[in-house]
Amino acid sequence: MKYEFSPVTDFAKLENAVAALYGSGAAPAQLERYQGVLQGLKETFGPVERAAVFSAPGRTEIGGNHTDHQCGKVLTGSVNLDIIAAVTPNGERVVRLQSEGFPMMTVDLDDLEVHPEEYNQAVSLLRGVAAWFARQGCHLEGFNAYAVSNVFKGSGLSSSAAVEVLLGNIFNGLFNEDKCTPVQIAQIGQYVENVYFGKPSGLLDQMGSSVGGMVTIDFADNDHPVVEKIDFDFASAGHALCIIDSGADHADLTDEYAAVPGELKKICAHFGKRVLREVPEEDFYAALPALRREAGDRAVLRAIHVYDDNRRVEGQVEALRRNDFQAFLTQVRTSGLSSWRYLQNVVPAGYKEHQEVAVALAAAERILNGRGACRVHGGGFAGTIQAFVPLDMLDSFKAEMERVLGTGKCHVLTIRNVGGVRLV
């Protein structure tokens, strides 16, 4: 047997692990969540003697909007919202995952090829992660899992990446003797999202969830990204990190997301290159007339954003390292304006009446009134915005944003220092 499980009844060990992960103040509520998934496992699949428990956090993109898929630079961090799961072997060649509030996902371990009909469905992530480990020669056996999440769907906190990292840690811990590093688990997640889920994402989301803490990443070599930790506490600078749900849904916007790397690919094709990182910026500007004809004006503007946002990431990191938070906020604001004007991922093409992200940004800018900073968050077009809010106005900011957008739409988050993990 290639895996080990801790007894469900060993709550002392679980309690210590939960306190270490979430902090003593949050530990009681979090321990209830873990007891809940263990109970859910029992109620869904029957009594179990042993189980393992896992956690994978959501992530927030702090800098580098749509730069990762061009082998660029990003600043990201895992947050204190996560997906947790209790897992037990079932002695079969079938994996079953029951996520609270959703239909059960079932994958036959003897059928791990890509299923096109599963594109954009969560079951494709389960099949894809299992397939990756099987192709590495790992010994796989069936298991039952019960999961709950407070990484709300459409949050811009990358719930799909958190699922991929969670599953990567489960398969890595149970069948691969924890041989994969957090970076490798992130790369597995990107592969699965691209190939099995059918979404051409970069690597930022998975890295932000898997590695843990706030990190800056250089994807110049996508197979060997350079990851550096950034030790900074936003509260020490008198600000809170907020993620605001605009109320818009990503569900039918895959084509909008795919158009960004697709148009940049046209720019790169002019130079015979694969990604924009391989195209010198001076060559790009020298070729503007031809690029406008071949790729179109929007593609040109999107490329300008990517070049500039890579530099802004460097500026953000430098500002945080020298404890110049106002310089950091300036970079956040200019990145947000660039995303809106050049990258154009605030309003989906053709939308007139429904511009939820733009309304959320307008409301946040009015309330902040020159203080703090806000920007579109993550992929854009729908979902969320990000705001750095002075602590002395946090309550009023949250109340006013929720008056405009709805109760429960403004989430105050902190950076979590641990990525995907097995607790016991």
VOGU-3710 file (C-alpha; in Angstrom, 3 decimals, decimal comma):
1> mkyefspvtd> 0,000/0,000/0,000  1,484/3,344/-1,105  -0,483/5,679/1,157  -1,057/6,395/4,826  -4,158/7,719/6,520  -4,526/9,245/9,962  -7,417/8,044/12,093  -10,541/10,175/11,820  -10,772/10,119/15,589  -7,315/11,702/16,051
11> faklenavaa> -8,785/15,161/16,566  -5,878/16,343/18,747  -3,517/16,094/15,781  -6,097/17,724/13,512  -6,732/20,518/16,012  -3,016/21,331/16,198  -2,683/21,319/12,402  -5,707/23,600/11,992  -4,370/26,070/14,568  -0,994/26,156/12,816
21> lygsgaapaq> -2,582/26,762/9,413  -5,256/29,344/10,251  -4,057/30,885/13,523  -5,465/30,364/16,979  -8,177/33,003/16,559  -9,726/31,338/13,521  -9,026/27,766/14,636  -12,352/26,956/16,383  -14,477/27,863/13,347  -12,070/26,141/10,975
31> leryqgvlqg> -12,016/22,981/13,104  -15,802/22,865/12,773  -15,363/22,930/8,984  -12,991/19,963/9,119  -15,258/18,038/11,423  -18,008/18,853/8,934  -16,154/17,338/5,971  -15,345/14,235/7,995  -19,019/13,943/8,894  -19,950/14,577/5,261
41> lketfgpver> -17,598/11,799/4,177  -19,289/9,405/6,597  -22,836/10,417/5,664  -22,143/10,247/1,923  -20,092/7,065/1,698  -20,733/5,232/4,944  -18,613/4,753/8,089  -14,841/5,043/7,622  -12,055/4,161/10,012  -9,350/6,387/8,556
51> aavfsapgrt> -9,176/9,514/6,439  -6,739/12,158/5,319  -7,660/15,840/5,191  -6,358/18,398/2,700  -6,631/22,145/2,045  -5,958/24,334/-1,001  -6,409/28,114/-0,840  -7,773/30,587/-3,313  -5,368/33,146/-4,688  -5,363/36,853/-5,350
61> eiggnhtdhq> -3,533/38,431/-8,251  -1,768/41,519/-6,919  0,246/42,481/-9,990  0,697/41,307/-13,555  -2,735/41,197/-15,200  -2,688/38,629/-18,051  1,126/38,591/-18,146  1,616/34,968/-17,091  0,525/33,371/-20,370  3,135/35,533/-22,117
71> cgkvltgsvn> 5,921/34,173/-19,870  5,882/37,461/-17,985  6,099/38,533/-14,352  3,423/38,455/-11,640  2,851/39,233/-7,985  0,343/36,930/-6,333  -0,648/35,499/-2,983  -2,732/32,735/-1,469  -5,639/33,936/0,681  -7,468/32,807/3,791
81> ldiiaavtpn> -10,310/31,162/1,872  -9,873/27,554/0,821  -11,287/24,258/-0,356  -10,925/21,431/2,146  -11,538/17,720/1,713  -11,638/14,480/3,673  -10,442/11,442/1,707  -10,584/7,682/2,299  -9,697/4,695/0,046  -12,581/2,678/-1,392
91> gervvrlqse> -10,777/-0,420/-2,745  -12,119/0,179/-6,259  -10,813/1,610/-9,553  -13,157/4,564/-9,212  -12,650/7,995/-7,665  -15,727/9,713/-6,264  -15,700/13,352/-5,154  -18,725/14,858/-3,477  -18,431/18,627/-3,218  -21,040/20,125/-0,906
101> gfpmmtvdld> -23,942/21,536/-2,881  -22,927/19,981/-6,228  -23,546/16,671/-8,019  -21,068/13,919/-7,234  -18,129/13,595/-9,639  -17,097/10,073/-10,596  -14,029/9,088/-12,628  -13,042/5,583/-13,735  -9,283/5,240/-13,329  -9,243/3,013/-16,427
111> dlevhpeeyn> -10,673/5,851/-18,541  -8,353/8,839/-18,251  -8,356/10,201/-21,805  -9,625/13,700/-22,557  -13,425/13,880/-22,793  -14,327/16,944/-24,921  -17,877/16,858/-23,570  -16,380/17,617/-20,128  -14,764/20,909/-21,185  -15,570/23,652/-18,645
121> qavsllrgva> -16,857/21,054/-16,179  -15,226/20,304/-12,827  -15,135/16,554/-13,456  -12,528/17,200/-16,174  -10,150/18,486/-13,487  -10,469/15,254/-11,518  -9,922/13,132/-14,619  -7,000/15,260/-15,777  -5,077/15,203/-12,484  -5,540/11,433/-12,209
131> awfarqgchl> -4,328/11,069/-15,802  -1,175/13,091/-15,156  -0,149/10,924/-12,205  -1,021/7,730/-14,073  1,247/8,780/-16,933  4,102/9,238/-14,491  3,759/5,582/-13,547  2,153/6,240/-10,169  0,134/3,448/-8,573  -3,452/4,755/-8,420
141> egfnayavsn> -6,352/3,309/-6,483  -9,878/4,531/-6,011  -10,929/6,785/-3,163  -13,946/8,652/-1,883  -13,683/12,335/-0,998  -15,989/14,933/0,489  -15,146/18,621/0,004  -16,445/22,020/1,034  -15,316/25,417/-0,186  -15,545/29,041/0,866
151> vfkgsglsss> -13,706/30,146/-2,290  -16,921/31,348/-3,837  -17,461/30,576/-7,533  -16,771/33,511/-9,839  -14,777/35,205/-7,074  -11,708/35,864/-9,176  -9,865/33,940/-6,440  -9,455/31,012/-8,837  -11,691/28,326/-7,434  -10,758/26,066/-10,369
161> aavevllgni> -7,044/26,435/-9,582  -7,756/25,671/-5,923  -9,563/22,481/-7,007  -6,585/21,511/-9,186  -4,137/22,141/-6,353  -6,329/20,241/-3,905  -6,525/17,241/-6,239  -2,819/17,481/-7,010  -2,012/17,281/-3,307  -4,389/14,353/-2,810
171> fnglfnedkc> -2,880/12,274/-5,620  0,640/13,409/-4,710  0,197/12,559/-1,042  -1,646/9,278/-1,446  0,075/7,735/-4,434  3,302/9,615/-5,150  4,945/9,836/-1,704  4,762/13,660/-1,845  7,458/13,745/-4,531  5,965/16,694/-6,441
181> tpvqiaqigq> 6,918/20,174/-5,253  4,324/22,956/-4,955  5,620/24,403/-8,231  5,176/21,058/-9,979  1,658/20,684/-8,588  0,858/24,131/-10,005  2,212/23,053/-13,397  0,049/19,921/-13,266  -2,954/22,154/-12,607  -2,190/24,382/-15,580
191> yvenvyfgkp> -1,775/21,353/-17,846  -5,114/19,975/-16,693  -6,893/23,307/-17,127  -5,487/23,746/-20,644  -5,923/20,188/-21,901  -8,828/18,666/-19,943  -10,856/21,736/-18,921  -10,281/23,495/-22,246  -9,276/26,908/-20,926  -5,990/28,454/-22,189
201> sglldqmgss> -4,898/29,858/-18,832  -1,416/30,832/-17,739  0,279/29,560/-14,595  -0,408/32,429/-12,172  -3,598/30,997/-10,665  -2,168/27,603/-9,809  1,108/29,026/-8,506  -0,732/31,478/-6,272  -2,729/28,648/-4,723  -0,007/26,015/-4,535
211> vggmvtidfa> 3,086/27,872/-3,298  1,561/29,886/-0,457  2,226/33,376/0,900  2,831/36,411/-1,282  5,261/35,627/-4,089  6,632/37,252/-7,203  7,107/34,875/-10,110  9,080/35,263/-13,330  7,796/32,885/-16,015  10,610/33,541/-18,510
221> dndhpvveki> 11,210/29,767/-18,409  7,715/28,418/-17,872  9,062/24,973/-17,000  11,309/26,432/-14,304  9,649/29,626/-13,015  11,638/31,769/-10,600  9,655/32,193/-7,375  10,573/34,678/-4,636  8,705/35,234/-1,380  7,666/38,770/-0,469
231> dfdfasagha> 7,263/39,330/3,260  4,815/42,180/3,677  1,744/42,687/5,832  -0,827/45,049/4,302  -2,297/45,753/7,747  1,093/47,069/8,884  0,751/49,673/6,134  -2,686/50,640/7,436  -4,637/48,969/4,634  -6,922/45,985/4,138
241> lciidsgadh> -7,115/43,811/1,044  -10,678/43,585/-0,272  -12,132/41,500/-3,073  -15,467/42,809/-4,318  -17,897/40,626/-6,251  -19,331/42,670/-9,111  -22,233/40,269/-9,564  -21,286/39,388/-13,142  -20,914/35,724/-14,099  -17,890/34,267/-15,961
251> adltdeyaav> -19,835/31,285/-17,239  -20,213/32,201/-20,915  -17,071/34,292/-21,294  -14,443/31,672/-22,139  -14,150/33,142/-25,654  -13,384/36,571/-24,191  -10,545/35,143/-22,064  -9,217/33,069/-24,957  -9,163/36,131/-27,232  -6,443/37,782/-25,124
261> pgelkkicah> -3,702/35,151/-25,665  -5,131/34,527/-29,129  -4,625/38,117/-30,244  -1,196/38,321/-28,637  -0,271/35,177/-30,552  -0,921/37,111/-33,768  1,498/39,805/-32,603  4,148/37,183/-31,838  3,621/35,430/-35,174  4,862/38,533/-36,996
271> fgkrvlrevp> 8,240/37,995/-35,333  8,209/34,208/-35,526  7,982/33,988/-31,741  5,778/32,011/-29,379  5,074/34,554/-26,603  5,495/38,288/-26,153  8,348/37,833/-23,671  10,470/36,675/-26,644  9,763/39,852/-28,662  11,998/42,837/-27,768
281> eedfyaalpa> 9,830/45,834/-26,940  11,734/48,104/-29,330  11,064/45,647/-32,175  7,367/45,673/-31,297  7,103/49,461/-31,466  9,139/49,602/-34,674  6,680/47,229/-36,313  3,472/48,963/-35,179  2,136/49,818/-38,683  2,469/46,214/-39,843
291> lrreagdrav> 1,134/44,825/-36,557  -1,981/46,980/-36,771  -2,704/45,575/-40,243  -1,950/41,957/-39,347  -3,299/41,641/-35,810  -5,601/44,629/-35,326  -5,575/47,603/-32,992  -6,932/45,774/-29,949  -4,132/43,214/-30,153  -1,587/46,043/-30,309
301> lraihvyddn> -3,096/47,755/-27,274  -3,149/44,487/-25,348  0,538/43,940/-26,093  1,339/47,452/-24,832  -0,399/46,551/-21,564  1,651/43,368/-21,156  4,987/45,133/-21,690  4,043/47,868/-19,235  2,519/45,566/-16,609  5,680/43,460/-16,462
311> rrvegqveal> 7,548/46,614/-15,461  4,834/47,506/-12,972  5,290/44,157/-11,223  8,963/44,990/-10,781  7,945/48,386/-9,402  5,434/46,872/-6,982  7,956/44,372/-5,651  10,629/47,032/-5,234  8,181/49,339/-3,437  7,103/46,621/-0,996
321> rrndfqaflt> 10,687/45,640/-0,278  11,611/49,214/0,619  8,326/49,636/2,547  7,053/52,419/0,254  3,377/51,537/0,240  2,254/54,705/-1,536  4,512/53,844/-4,481  2,993/50,352/-4,471  -0,524/51,826/-4,569  0,439/54,046/-7,505
331> qvrtsglssw> 1,492/50,961/-9,455  -1,808/49,244/-8,575  -3,793/52,208/-9,904  -1,830/52,487/-13,150  -2,118/48,733/-13,711  -5,877/48,954/-13,267  -6,161/51,825/-15,742  -4,025/49,933/-18,230  -6,224/46,845/-17,907  -9,307/48,960/-18,606
341> rylqnvvpag> -7,899/51,083/-21,443  -5,400/48,815/-23,202  -6,017/45,212/-22,176  -9,777/45,913/-22,320  -10,868/43,183/-19,916  -13,361/45,217/-17,890  -16,338/45,227/-20,287  -16,969/42,184/-22,518  -17,233/42,992/-26,225  -20,723/44,088/-27,248
351> ykehqevava> -22,008/44,645/-23,709  -24,022/47,821/-23,225  -26,488/47,550/-20,362  -24,584/45,016/-18,232  -21,213/46,430/-17,190  -20,984/45,199/-13,621  -17,188/45,277/-13,259  -17,044/48,846/-14,547  -19,771/49,914/-12,121  -17,937/48,245/-9,233
361> laaaerilng> -14,715/50,076/-10,154  -16,528/53,387/-10,471  -18,159/52,928/-7,069  -14,881/51,956/-5,396  -13,014/54,920/-6,885  -15,712/57,323/-5,694  -15,693/55,943/-2,146  -11,889/55,826/-1,880  -11,725/59,422/-3,159  -8,015/59,366/-3,967
371> rgacrvhggg> -6,962/57,087/-1,120  -6,014/53,424/-1,414  -6,334/51,840/-4,846  -8,589/49,558/-6,862  -8,308/47,556/-10,080  -9,937/44,771/-12,070  -8,974/41,447/-10,545  -7,832/38,299/-12,320  -9,093/37,417/-15,766  -11,552/40,278/-15,835
381> fagtiqafvp> -14,726/40,744/-17,956  -16,785/39,472/-15,002  -16,243/38,400/-11,422  -14,384/40,684/-9,070  -12,344/43,784/-8,483  -9,577/44,253/-5,914  -9,190/47,176/-3,539  -6,598/48,241/-0,986  -8,636/50,168/1,580  -7,319/52,352/4,427
391> ldmldsfkae> -8,266/50,712/7,710  -9,861/53,885/9,043  -12,482/53,782/6,283  -12,842/50,008/5,880  -16,251/49,729/7,558  -17,762/52,603/5,575  -16,191/51,351/2,330  -17,610/47,858/2,840  -21,051/49,181/3,768  -21,279/51,496/0,758
401> mervlgtgkc> -19,978/48,903/-1,734  -22,557/46,422/-0,455  -25,308/49,049/-0,654  -24,484/49,429/-4,359  -23,735/45,798/-5,237  -25,569/43,756/-2,613  -25,037/42,257/0,828  -22,032/39,980/1,134  -20,290/41,301/-1,987  -17,245/42,859/-0,268
411> hvltirnvgg> -14,792/40,367/1,231  -11,951/41,435/3,527  -9,093/38,962/3,072  -5,616/38,272/4,382  -2,636/36,553/2,794  -2,220/32,924/3,882  1,371/31,771/4,255  0,745/28,120/3,328  -0,396/26,827/-0,049  -1,857/23,408/-0,815
421> vrlv> -1,299/21,058/2,106  -2,218/17,765/3,764  -3,046/18,574/7,394  -2,805/15,090/8,912
//
